[in-house]
Amino acid sequence: MREIVETASGAMHVEWDVPITMSDNVVLRADVFRPVGDTDVPVLLSYGPYAKGLPFQEGYAGAWEKLVSDHPDVSVDLDASTLAEIAAIQVHYPNPSH
């Protein structure tokens, strides 16, 4: 499912449960968040065996602290209201089993 979501910092394309076929034919699913428009942006990747919708800074607090310590620019624009919006978007994704 693909949609455009409005946030305080602008609109973004969201693609839910995008299938990714591995070399052994196992299919993984990812949620992809991209800005609207045709611009080059860096990729932030969060992966793990559980909780696809879990915000990285909550599920992997130690890794998040190291990331922010080494690269403080990743959190410069993430004020509390923006983080709350992102968390709300990630929590309310459609469940493919329904």
Secondary structure, 3 states (H helix, E strand, C coil): CEEEEEECCEEEEEEEEEEEECCCCCEEEEEEEEECCCCCCCCCCCCCCCCCCCCHHHHCHHHHHHHHHHCHHHHCCCCHHHHHHHHHHHHCCCCCCC
